[in-house]
């Protein structure tokens, strides 16, 4: 893991974080007002975005799972890179808000399926510092497709 200034990132990485930032305005969390957005880049070069959605019963969906759902709905399964940004109505998010455990497991599923160590970019709310990590760093020894003997060939086109 390393931290880097936004302006030192590649144009592709800056674009991915900017796309996540554009989507964050659509996040739905009227209760904690802690908003998260995710943009992911696929092997085909497409970007899929997702935001967190939280309900009064504290059920909902994270931004990462929302973006992955968009990707799968479009018929893609190969994630190259993910960018995440978080904001709040009450404070500047200065810590790097990484994927929750369920999201790490879902990212791991696709990482193992495609044998891709998916890079994850996590931004503070002002895009001052970006944490660059990977799913293998965030989810070592994850449980995944290699242990389940599923029929995966149709997803690897």
TORPALUM-84526 format. One record per residue: x, y, z of N, C-alpha, C in turn; residue in three letters. Coordinates in nm, 4 decimals. Layout:
% residues N
+----------+----------+----------+----------+----------+----------+----------+----------+----------+-----+
!     n_xx !     n_yy !     n_zz !    ca_xx !    ca_yy !    ca_zz !     c_xx !     c_yy !     c_zz ! res !
+----------+----------+----------+----------+----------+----------+----------+----------+----------+-----+
!        X !        Y !        Z !        X !        Y !        Z !        X !        Y !        Z ! ALA !
...
+----------+----------+----------+----------+----------+----------+----------+----------+----------+-----+
This chain:
% residues 157
+----------+----------+----------+----------+----------+----------+----------+----------+----------+-----+
!     n_xx !     n_yy !     n_zz !    ca_xx !    ca_yy !    ca_zz !     c_xx !     c_yy !     c_zz ! res !
+----------+----------+----------+----------+----------+----------+----------+----------+----------+-----+
!   0.0840 !  -0.1179 !   0.0000 !   0.0000 !   0.0000 !   0.0000 !   0.0875 !   0.1230 !   0.0000 ! UNK !
!   0.0394 !   0.2224 !  -0.0736 !   0.1106 !   0.3502 !  -0.0717 !   0.0117 !   0.4629 !  -0.0903 ! UNK !
!   0.0495 !   0.5811 !  -0.0412 !  -0.0327 !   0.7004 !  -0.0587 !   0.0362 !   0.7900 !  -0.1606 ! UNK !
!  -0.0449 !   0.8524 !  -0.2440 !   0.0080 !   0.9367 !  -0.3493 !  -0.0843 !   1.0567 !  -0.3692 ! UNK !
!  -0.0281 !   1.1671 !  -0.4126 !  -0.1076 !   1.2855 !  -0.4441 !  -0.1893 !   1.2593 !  -0.5701 ! UNK !
!  -0.3101 !   1.3130 !  -0.5751 !  -0.3988 !   1.2934 !  -0.6892 !  -0.3316 !   1.3324 !  -0.8208 ! UNK !
!  -0.2635 !   1.4460 !  -0.8221 !  -0.2024 !   1.4948 !  -0.9472 !  -0.0826 !   1.4114 !  -0.9929 ! UNK !
!  -0.0362 !   1.3194 !  -0.9099 !   0.0732 !   1.2293 !  -0.9477 !   0.0213 !   1.0982 !  -1.0082 ! UNK !
!  -0.1103 !   1.0786 !  -1.0040 !  -0.1704 !   0.9582 !  -1.0615 !  -0.1696 !   0.9651 !  -1.2135 ! UNK !
!  -0.1828 !   0.8511 !  -1.2765 !  -0.1978 !   0.8487 !  -1.4231 !  -0.3302 !   0.9143 !  -1.4593 ! UNK !
!  -0.3437 !   0.9573 !  -1.5817 !  -0.4696 !   1.0178 !  -1.6292 !  -0.5845 !   0.9197 !  -1.6137 ! UNK !
!  -0.5596 !   0.7915 !  -1.6420 !  -0.6628 !   0.6896 !  -1.6287 !  -0.7119 !   0.6795 !  -1.4839 ! UNK !
!  -0.6192 !   0.6804 !  -1.3887 !  -0.6564 !   0.6727 !  -1.2475 !  -0.7300 !   0.7983 !  -1.2032 ! UNK !
!  -0.6857 !   0.9145 !  -1.2487 !  -0.7554 !   1.0395 !  -1.2168 !  -0.8977 !   1.0364 !  -1.2705 ! UNK !
!  -0.9133 !   0.9882 !  -1.3934 !  -1.0466 !   0.9785 !  -1.4542 !  -1.1366 !   0.8875 !  -1.3727 ! UNK !
!  -1.0848 !   0.7747 !  -1.3291 !  -1.1649 !   0.6806 !  -1.2528 !  -1.2119 !   0.7424 !  -1.1204 ! UNK !
!  -1.1238 !   0.8107 !  -1.0517 !  -1.1624 !   0.8770 !  -0.9266 !  -1.2615 !   0.9898 !  -0.9544 ! UNK !
!  -1.2396 !   1.0651 !  -1.0601 !  -1.3331 !   1.1722 !  -1.0959 !  -1.4715 !   1.1172 !  -1.1287 ! UNK !
!  -1.4766 !   1.0028 !  -1.1950 !  -1.6065 !   0.9404 !  -1.2265 !  -1.6784 !   0.8980 !  -1.0989 ! UNK !
!  -1.6045 !   0.8441 !  -1.0034 !  -1.6652 !   0.8089 !  -0.8739 !  -1.7161 !   0.9351 !  -0.8050 ! UNK !
!  -1.6375 !   1.0405 !  -0.8090 !  -1.6778 !   1.1654 !  -0.7437 !  -1.8049 !   1.2230 !  -0.8072 ! UNK !
!  -1.8166 !   1.2131 !  -0.9388 !  -1.9386 !   1.2615 !  -1.0061 !  -2.0617 !   1.1842 !  -0.9600 ! UNK !
!  -2.0456 !   1.0564 !  -0.9356 !  -2.1593 !   0.9717 !  -0.8977 !  -2.2028 !   0.9922 !  -0.7528 ! UNK !
!  -2.1137 !   1.0411 !  -0.6684 !  -2.1431 !   1.0447 !  -0.5242 !  -2.2658 !   1.1297 !  -0.4915 ! UNK !
!  -2.2977 !   1.2242 !  -0.5754 !  -2.4145 !   1.3098 !  -0.5514 !  -2.5448 !   1.2289 !  -0.5542 ! UNK !
!  -2.5408 !   1.1098 !  -0.6117 !  -2.6597 !   1.0255 !  -0.6204 !  -2.6709 !   0.9233 !  -0.5073 ! UNK !
!  -2.5727 !   0.9201 !  -0.4191 !  -2.5781 !   0.8270 !  -0.3063 !  -2.6999 !   0.8591 !  -0.2193 ! UNK !
!  -2.7566 !   0.7554 !  -0.1592 !  -2.8767 !   0.7724 !  -0.0767 !  -2.8471 !   0.7265 !   0.0654 ! UNK !
!  -2.8296 !   0.8225 !   0.1545 !  -2.8105 !   0.7922 !   0.2955 !  -2.8564 !   0.9121 !   0.3782 ! UNK !
!  -2.9885 !   0.9281 !   0.3918 !  -3.0394 !   1.0421 !   0.4685 !  -3.0200 !   1.0274 !   0.6192 ! UNK !
!  -2.9685 !   0.9152 !   0.6653 !  -2.9578 !   0.8877 !   0.8080 !  -2.8215 !   0.9257 !   0.8635 ! UNK !
!  -2.7145 !   0.8735 !   0.8068 !  -2.5813 !   0.9099 !   0.8560 !  -2.5170 !   1.0188 !   0.7706 ! UNK !
!  -2.5700 !   1.0415 !   0.6543 !  -2.5135 !   1.1351 !   0.5563 !  -2.3657 !   1.1062 !   0.5278 ! UNK !
!  -2.3329 !   0.9773 !   0.5253 !  -2.1988 !   0.9330 !   0.4863 !  -2.2146 !   0.8662 !   0.3501 ! UNK !
!  -2.1602 !   0.9307 !   0.2483 !  -2.1835 !   0.8898 !   0.1102 !  -2.0573 !   0.8264 !   0.0519 ! UNK !
!  -2.0759 !   0.7202 !  -0.0223 !  -1.9641 !   0.6508 !  -0.0856 !  -2.0000 !   0.6265 !  -0.2313 ! UNK !
!  -1.9015 !   0.6432 !  -0.3175 !  -1.9189 !   0.6130 !  -0.4596 !  -1.7996 !   0.5328 !  -0.5076 ! UNK !
!  -1.8259 !   0.4532 !  -0.6084 !  -1.7245 !   0.3644 !  -0.6644 !  -1.7335 !   0.3705 !  -0.8156 ! UNK !
!  -1.6197 !   0.3697 !  -0.8802 !  -1.6140 !   0.3541 !  -1.0255 !  -1.5146 !   0.2426 !  -1.0525 ! UNK !
!  -1.5537 !   0.1511 !  -1.1386 !  -1.4617 !   0.0422 !  -1.1708 !  -1.4367 !   0.0383 !  -1.3205 ! UNK !
!  -1.3156 !   0.0011 !  -1.3537 !  -1.2706 !  -0.0099 !  -1.4929 !  -1.2600 !  -0.1571 !  -1.5281 ! UNK !
!  -1.3195 !  -0.1943 !  -1.6420 !  -1.3142 !  -0.3338 !  -1.6847 !  -1.2038 !  -0.3551 !  -1.7878 ! UNK !
!  -1.1776 !  -0.4813 !  -1.8143 !  -1.0775 !  -0.5181 !  -1.9146 !  -1.1127 !  -0.4598 !  -2.0515 ! UNK !
!  -1.2429 !  -0.4475 !  -2.0797 !  -1.2881 !  -0.3917 !  -2.2076 !  -1.2798 !  -0.2389 !  -2.2127 ! UNK !
!  -1.2410 !  -0.1764 !  -2.1017 !  -1.2261 !  -0.0313 !  -2.0975 !  -1.3510 !   0.0438 !  -2.0561 ! UNK !
!  -1.4536 !  -0.0277 !  -2.0154 !  -1.5765 !   0.0385 !  -1.9708 !  -1.5674 !   0.0743 !  -1.8237 ! UNK !
!  -1.6373 !   0.1804 !  -1.7868 !  -1.6436 !   0.2246 !  -1.6476 !  -1.7865 !   0.2071 !  -1.5992 ! UNK !
!  -1.8002 !   0.1405 !  -1.4848 !  -1.9296 !   0.1229 !  -1.4199 !  -1.9228 !   0.1893 !  -1.2836 ! UNK !
!  -2.0315 !   0.2583 !  -1.2490 !  -2.0334 !   0.3330 !  -1.1238 !  -2.1435 !   0.2813 !  -1.0319 ! UNK !
!  -2.1214 !   0.3011 !  -0.9036 !  -2.2215 !   0.2659 !  -0.8040 !  -2.2084 !   0.3567 !  -0.6838 ! UNK !
!  -2.3171 !   0.3680 !  -0.6094 !  -2.3192 !   0.4485 !  -0.4871 !  -2.3818 !   0.3672 !  -0.3746 ! UNK !
!  -2.3572 !   0.4113 !  -0.2513 !  -2.4214 !   0.3436 !  -0.1390 !  -2.5674 !   0.3866 !  -0.1284 ! UNK !
!  -2.6490 !   0.2927 !  -0.0830 !  -2.7918 !   0.3165 !  -0.0613 !  -2.8229 !   0.2589 !   0.0759 ! UNK !
!  -2.8644 !   0.3445 !   0.1690 !  -2.8969 !   0.2974 !   0.3040 !  -3.0406 !   0.3330 !   0.3375 ! UNK !
!  -3.1065 !   0.2437 !   0.4104 !  -3.2470 !   0.2618 !   0.4454 !  -3.2624 !   0.2846 !   0.5951 ! UNK !
!  -3.3832 !   0.3214 !   0.6351 !  -3.4083 !   0.3462 !   0.7769 !  -3.3957 !   0.2196 !   0.8605 ! UNK !
!  -3.4041 !   0.1034 !   0.7989 !  -3.3850 !  -0.0232 !   0.8699 !  -3.2372 !  -0.0628 !   0.8714 ! UNK !
!  -3.1512 !   0.0267 !   0.8271 !  -3.0065 !   0.0074 !   0.8204 !  -2.9654 !  -0.1085 !   0.7305 ! UNK !
!  -3.0509 !  -0.1403 !   0.6380 !  -3.0138 !  -0.2337 !   0.5326 !  -2.9796 !  -0.1505 !   0.4110 ! UNK !
!  -2.9095 !  -0.2049 !   0.3210 !  -2.8769 !  -0.1303 !   0.2009 !  -2.7706 !  -0.2009 !   0.1207 ! UNK !
!  -2.7038 !  -0.1242 !   0.0396 !  -2.5994 !  -0.1793 !  -0.0463 !  -2.4846 !  -0.0804 !  -0.0523 ! UNK !
!  -2.3655 !  -0.1339 !  -0.0545 !  -2.2453 !  -0.0508 !  -0.0636 !  -2.2206 !  -0.0084 !  -0.2074 ! UNK !
!  -2.1427 !   0.0958 !  -0.2245 !  -2.1102 !   0.1473 !  -0.3576 !  -2.0375 !   0.0445 !  -0.4433 ! UNK !
!  -1.9463 !  -0.0307 !  -0.3823 !  -1.8696 !  -0.1287 !  -0.4578 !  -1.9596 !  -0.2384 !  -0.5139 ! UNK !
!  -2.0509 !  -0.2900 !  -0.4324 !  -2.1427 !  -0.3929 !  -0.4796 !  -2.2391 !  -0.3371 !  -0.5831 ! UNK !
!  -2.2763 !  -0.2123 !  -0.5673 !  -2.3639 !  -0.1477 !  -0.6648 !  -2.2954 !  -0.1382 !  -0.8012 ! UNK !
!  -2.1689 !  -0.0983 !  -0.8030 !  -2.0938 !  -0.0875 !  -0.9293 !  -2.0717 !  -0.2250 !  -0.9920 ! UNK !
!  -2.0377 !  -0.3232 !  -0.9108 !  -2.0157 !  -0.4583 !  -0.9635 !  -2.1455 !  -0.5135 !  -1.0210 ! UNK !
!  -2.2558 !  -0.4848 !  -0.9567 !  -2.3855 !  -0.5278 !  -1.0090 !  -2.4132 !  -0.4658 !  -1.1456 ! UNK !
!  -2.3801 !  -0.3388 !  -1.1619 !  -2.3965 !  -0.2726 !  -1.2917 !  -2.3125 !  -0.3427 !  -1.3985 ! UNK !
!  -2.1888 !  -0.3763 !  -1.3629 !  -2.0979 !  -0.4430 !  -1.4557 !  -2.1522 !  -0.5795 !  -1.4982 ! UNK !
!  -2.1938 !  -0.6595 !  -1.4014 !  -2.2436 !  -0.7935 !  -1.4312 !  -2.3725 !  -0.7847 !  -1.5127 ! UNK !
!  -2.4584 !  -0.6896 !  -1.4798 !  -2.5815 !  -0.6701 !  -1.5564 !  -2.5515 !  -0.6405 !  -1.7025 ! UNK !
!  -2.4403 !  -0.5730 !  -1.7278 !  -2.3991 !  -0.5408 !  -1.8656 !  -2.3252 !  -0.6572 !  -1.9321 ! UNK !
!  -2.3045 !  -0.7664 !  -1.8593 !  -2.2410 !  -0.8838 !  -1.9178 !  -2.0895 !  -0.8849 !  -1.9115 ! UNK !
!  -2.0324 !  -0.8061 !  -1.8223 !  -1.8869 !  -0.8061 !  -1.8041 !  -1.8528 !  -0.8644 !  -1.6681 ! UNK !
!  -1.7312 !  -0.9220 !  -1.6595 !  -1.6903 !  -0.9889 !  -1.5364 !  -1.5449 !  -0.9610 !  -1.4992 ! UNK !
!  -1.4731 !  -0.8861 !  -1.5812 !  -1.3288 !  -0.8696 !  -1.5617 !  -1.2986 !  -0.7278 !  -1.5132 ! UNK !
!  -1.2717 !  -0.7150 !  -1.3851 !  -1.2391 !  -0.5852 !  -1.3249 !  -1.0882 !  -0.5647 !  -1.3301 ! UNK !
!  -1.0455 !  -0.4508 !  -1.3810 !  -0.9033 !  -0.4156 !  -1.3818 !  -0.8680 !  -0.3288 !  -1.2608 ! UNK !
!  -0.9587 !  -0.2360 !  -1.2274 !  -0.9245 !  -0.1362 !  -1.1268 !  -1.0526 !  -0.0799 !  -1.0673 ! UNK !
!  -1.0459 !  -0.0411 !  -0.9406 !  -1.1605 !   0.0169 !  -0.8706 !  -1.1159 !   0.1458 !  -0.8018 ! UNK !
!  -1.2001 !   0.2489 !  -0.8087 !  -1.1762 !   0.3735 !  -0.7353 !  -1.2934 !   0.3971 !  -0.6408 ! UNK !
!  -1.2618 !   0.4404 !  -0.5194 !  -1.3630 !   0.4638 !  -0.4160 !  -1.3384 !   0.6015 !  -0.3548 ! UNK !
!  -1.4475 !   0.6743 !  -0.3324 !  -1.4386 !   0.8030 !  -0.2637 !  -1.5549 !   0.8130 !  -0.1659 ! UNK !
!  -1.5308 !   0.8749 !  -0.0520 !  -1.6349 !   0.8931 !   0.0494 !  -1.6432 !   1.0403 !   0.0881 ! UNK !
!  -1.7655 !   1.0850 !   0.1173 !  -1.7889 !   1.2224 !   0.1622 !  -1.8972 !   1.2210 !   0.2681 ! UNK !
!  -1.9043 !   1.3283 !   0.3434 !  -2.0049 !   1.3415 !   0.4478 !  -2.0587 !   1.4836 !   0.4478 ! UNK !
!  -2.1834 !   1.4982 !   0.4943 !  -2.2404 !   1.6319 !   0.5115 !  -2.1820 !   1.7028 !   0.6326 ! UNK !
!  -2.1175 !   1.6278 !   0.7222 !  -2.0739 !   1.6827 !   0.8498 !  -1.9243 !   1.7063 !   0.8643 ! UNK !
!  -1.8443 !   1.6352 !   0.7892 !  -1.6992 !   1.6468 !   0.8069 !  -1.6282 !   1.6045 !   0.6792 ! UNK !
!  -1.5038 !   1.6463 !   0.6685 !  -1.4200 !   1.6016 !   0.5571 !  -1.3696 !   1.4610 !   0.5898 ! UNK !
!  -1.3812 !   1.3720 !   0.4954 !  -1.3351 !   1.2346 !   0.5154 !  -1.1861 !   1.2322 !   0.4845 ! UNK !
!  -1.1046 !   1.2334 !   0.5902 !  -0.9596 !   1.2369 !   0.5731 !  -0.8975 !   1.0983 !   0.5792 ! UNK !
!  -0.9729 !   1.0023 !   0.6305 !  -0.9233 !   0.8648 !   0.6312 !  -0.9662 !   0.7982 !   0.5009 ! UNK !
!  -0.9015 !   0.6924 !   0.4675 !  -0.9341 !   0.6210 !   0.3444 !  -1.0346 !   0.5121 !   0.3769 ! UNK !
!  -1.1559 !   0.5300 !   0.3277 !  -1.2667 !   0.4397 !   0.3575 !  -1.2689 !   0.3267 !   0.2558 ! UNK !
!  -1.2063 !   0.2168 !   0.2916 !  -1.1946 !   0.1030 !   0.2009 !  -1.3194 !   0.0174 !   0.1996 ! UNK !
!  -1.3217 !  -0.0824 !   0.1137 !  -1.4381 !  -0.1711 !   0.1032 !  -1.4632 !  -0.2475 !   0.2328 ! UNK !
!  -1.5908 !  -0.2698 !   0.2632 !  -1.6262 !  -0.3507 !   0.3805 !  -1.5926 !  -0.4974 !   0.3519 ! UNK !
!  -1.6105 !  -0.5820 !   0.4484 !  -1.5780 !  -0.7235 !   0.4325 !  -1.6578 !  -0.7919 !   0.3227 ! UNK !
!  -1.7879 !  -0.7635 !   0.3148 !  -1.8703 !  -0.8250 !   0.2110 !  -1.8233 !  -0.7798 !   0.0729 ! UNK !
!  -1.7920 !  -0.6524 !   0.0594 !  -1.7431 !  -0.6010 !  -0.0698 !  -1.6074 !  -0.6608 !  -0.1054 ! UNK !
!  -1.5208 !  -0.6761 !  -0.0069 !  -1.3901 !  -0.7390 !  -0.0326 !  -1.4095 !  -0.8805 !  -0.0854 ! UNK !
!  -1.5043 !  -0.9526 !  -0.0266 !  -1.5304 !  -1.0884 !  -0.0719 !  -1.5826 !  -1.0895 !  -0.2157 ! UNK !
!  -1.6705 !  -0.9956 !  -0.2489 !  -1.7242 !  -0.9905 !  -0.3848 !  -1.6147 !  -0.9519 !  -0.4853 ! UNK !
!  -1.5315 !  -0.8560 !  -0.4500 !  -1.4191 !  -0.8178 !  -0.5372 !  -1.3259 !  -0.9378 !  -0.5545 ! UNK !
!  -1.3008 !  -1.0101 !  -0.4443 !  -1.2143 !  -1.1277 !  -0.4494 !  -1.2682 !  -1.2320 !  -0.5466 ! UNK !
!  -1.3986 !  -1.2496 !  -0.5486 !  -1.4615 !  -1.3456 !  -0.6397 !  -1.4175 !  -1.3196 !  -0.7833 ! UNK !
!  -1.4245 !  -1.1944 !  -0.8247 !  -1.3893 !  -1.1612 !  -0.9629 !  -1.2388 !  -1.1572 !  -0.9844 ! UNK !
!  -1.1641 !  -1.1234 !  -0.8809 !  -1.0181 !  -1.1259 !  -0.8911 !  -0.9692 !  -1.2678 !  -0.9136 ! UNK !
!  -1.0225 !  -1.3594 !  -0.8369 !  -0.9801 !  -1.4981 !  -0.8503 !  -1.0317 !  -1.5603 !  -0.9803 ! UNK !
!  -1.1529 !  -1.5256 !  -1.0179 !  -1.2109 !  -1.5765 !  -1.1424 !  -1.1207 !  -1.5430 !  -1.2611 ! UNK !
!  -1.0703 !  -1.4197 !  -1.2640 !  -0.9912 !  -1.3726 !  -1.3777 !  -0.8407 !  -1.3752 !  -1.3517 ! UNK !
!  -0.8015 !  -1.4214 !  -1.2335 !  -0.6601 !  -1.4239 !  -1.1931 !  -0.5973 !  -1.2838 !  -1.2022 ! UNK !
!  -0.6744 !  -1.1856 !  -1.1593 !  -0.6336 !  -1.0447 !  -1.1644 !  -0.6240 !  -0.9924 !  -1.0211 ! UNK !
!  -0.5091 !  -0.9396 !  -0.9815 !  -0.4977 !  -0.8747 !  -0.8516 !  -0.5497 !  -0.7319 !  -0.8684 ! UNK !
!  -0.6774 !  -0.7150 !  -0.8485 !  -0.7449 !  -0.5887 !  -0.8788 !  -0.6872 !  -0.4756 !  -0.7949 ! UNK !
!  -0.6457 !  -0.3703 !  -0.8643 !  -0.5941 !  -0.2518 !  -0.7956 !  -0.7115 !  -0.1707 !  -0.7428 ! UNK !
!  -0.6955 !  -0.1177 !  -0.6217 !  -0.8002 !  -0.0391 !  -0.5580 !  -0.7421 !   0.0958 !  -0.5182 ! UNK !
!  -0.8070 !   0.2023 !  -0.5669 !  -0.7682 !   0.3398 !  -0.5360 !  -0.8712 !   0.3956 !  -0.4391 ! UNK !
!  -0.8270 !   0.4427 !  -0.3232 !  -0.9198 !   0.4930 !  -0.2220 !  -0.8839 !   0.6384 !  -0.1938 ! UNK !
!  -0.9798 !   0.7268 !  -0.2195 !  -0.9558 !   0.8706 !  -0.2058 !  -1.0177 !   0.9266 !  -0.0790 ! UNK !
!  -0.9519 !   1.0270 !  -0.0216 !  -1.0165 !   1.1061 !   0.0823 !  -1.1178 !   1.1983 !   0.0126 ! UNK !
!  -1.1985 !   1.2690 !   0.0884 !  -1.3069 !   1.3456 !   0.0274 !  -1.2589 !   1.4614 !  -0.0594 ! UNK !
!  -1.1410 !   1.5124 !  -0.0345 !  -1.0893 !   1.6247 !  -0.1128 !  -0.9937 !   1.5826 !  -0.2238 ! UNK !
!  -0.9745 !   1.4540 !  -0.2401 !  -0.8807 !   1.3997 !  -0.3386 !  -0.7381 !   1.4511 !  -0.3158 ! UNK !
!  -0.7029 !   1.4740 !  -0.1893 !  -0.5668 !   1.5176 !  -0.1585 !  -0.4695 !   1.4005 !  -0.1653 ! UNK !
!  -0.5052 !   1.2942 !  -0.0968 !  -0.4189 !   1.1761 !  -0.0947 !  -0.5003 !   1.0550 !  -0.1361 ! UNK !
!  -0.4393 !   0.9740 !  -0.2192 !  -0.5026 !   0.8534 !  -0.2695 !  -0.4230 !   0.7344 !  -0.2162 ! UNK !
!  -0.4929 !   0.6410 !  -0.1541 !  -0.4303 !   0.5171 !  -0.1101 !  -0.4414 !   0.4177 !  -0.2246 ! UNK !
!  -0.3290 !   0.3627 !  -0.2659 !  -0.3262 !   0.2622 !  -0.3712 !  -0.2965 !   0.1275 !  -0.3063 ! UNK !
!  -0.3865 !   0.0342 !  -0.3266 !  -0.3712 !  -0.0982 !  -0.2692 !  -0.4257 !  -0.1994 !  -0.3699 ! UNK !
!  -0.4437 !  -0.3205 !  -0.3262 !  -0.4988 !  -0.4244 !  -0.4145 !  -0.5871 !  -0.5162 !  -0.3318 ! UNK !
!  -0.6659 !  -0.5959 !  -0.4001 !  -0.7539 !  -0.6874 !  -0.3290 !  -0.6735 !  -0.7922 !  -0.2520 ! UNK !
!  -0.5596 !  -0.8336 !  -0.3027 !  -0.4787 !  -0.9318 !  -0.2294 !  -0.4239 !  -0.8729 !  -0.0999 ! UNK !
!  -0.3966 !  -0.7425 !  -0.0987 !  -0.3506 !  -0.6788 !   0.0244 !  -0.4653 !  -0.6621 !   0.1239 ! UNK !
!  -0.5838 !  -0.6280 !   0.0736 !  -0.6972 !  -0.6041 !   0.1622 !  -0.7679 !  -0.7324 !   0.2062 ! UNK !
!  -0.7512 !  -0.8399 !   0.1290 !  -0.8263 !  -0.9632 !   0.1559 !  -0.7362 !  -1.0858 !   0.1360 ! UNK !
!  -0.6273 !  -1.0949 !   0.2146 !  -0.5369 !  -1.2088 !   0.1968 !  -0.6057 !  -1.3398 !   0.2358 ! UNK !
!  -0.5697 !  -1.4445 !   0.1684 !  -0.6224 !  -1.5787 !   0.1963 !  -0.7737 !  -1.5867 !   0.1813 ! UNK !
!  -0.8272 !  -1.5075 !   0.0884 !  -0.9710 !  -1.5057 !   0.0673 !  -1.0244 !  -1.6386 !   0.0149 ! UNK !
!  -1.1494 !  -1.6654 !   0.0449 !  -1.2200 !  -1.7828 !  -0.0043 !  -1.2797 !  -1.7461 !  -0.1396 ! UNK !
!  -1.2555 !  -1.8278 !  -0.2408 !  -1.3042 !  -1.7902 !  -0.3723 !  -1.3268 !  -1.9069 !  -0.4650 ! UNK !
!  -1.3443 !  -1.8768 !  -0.5933 !  -1.3795 !  -1.9780 !  -0.6934 !  -1.2870 !  -2.0985 !  -0.6982 ! UNK !
!  -1.1607 !  -2.0833 !  -0.6656 !  -1.0679 !  -2.1958 !  -0.6738 !  -1.1082 !  -2.3090 !  -0.5808 ! UNK !
!  -1.1886 !  -2.2781 !  -0.4803 !  -1.2306 !  -2.3776 !  -0.3825 !  -1.3696 !  -2.4341 !  -0.4099 ! UNK !
!  -1.4371 !  -2.3817 !  -0.5111 !  -1.5778 !  -2.4197 !  -0.5302 !  -1.6043 !  -2.5024 !  -0.6550 ! UNK !
!  -1.5097 !  -2.5156 !  -0.7432 !  -1.5208 !  -2.6015 !  -0.8609 !  -1.6442 !  -2.5709 !  -0.9471 ! UNK !
!  -1.6747 !  -2.4434 !  -0.9615 !  -1.7883 !  -2.4041 !  -1.0447 !  -1.7545 !  -2.4091 !  -1.1929 ! UNK !
!  -1.8523 !  -2.3811 !  -1.2730 !  -1.8359 !  -2.3758 !  -1.4192 !  -1.8206 !  -2.2289 !  -1.4595 ! UNK !
!  -1.6966 !  -2.1872 !  -1.4782 !  -1.6652 !  -2.0458 !  -1.4927 !  -1.6324 !  -2.0018 !  -1.6343 ! UNK !
!  -1.6137 !  -2.0943 !  -1.7250 !  -1.5633 !  -2.0589 !  -1.8585 !  -1.6481 !  -1.9546 !  -1.9302 ! UNK !
!  -1.7789 !  -1.9591 !  -1.9139 !  -1.8662 !  -1.8646 !  -1.9830 !  -1.8413 !  -1.7197 !  -1.9425 ! UNK !
!  -1.7801 !  -1.6973 !  -1.8262 !  -1.7557 !  -1.5636 !  -1.7760 !  -1.6195 !  -1.5074 !  -1.8175 ! UNK !
!  -1.5389 !  -1.5875 !  -1.8804 !  -1.4012 !  -1.5471 !  -1.9106 !  -1.3800 !  -1.5092 !  -2.0565 ! UNK !
!  -1.4827 !  -1.4672 !  -2.1241 !  -1.4740 !  -1.4304 !  -2.2664 !  -1.3929 !  -1.3042 !  -2.2834 ! UNK !
+----------+----------+----------+----------+----------+----------+----------+----------+----------+-----+
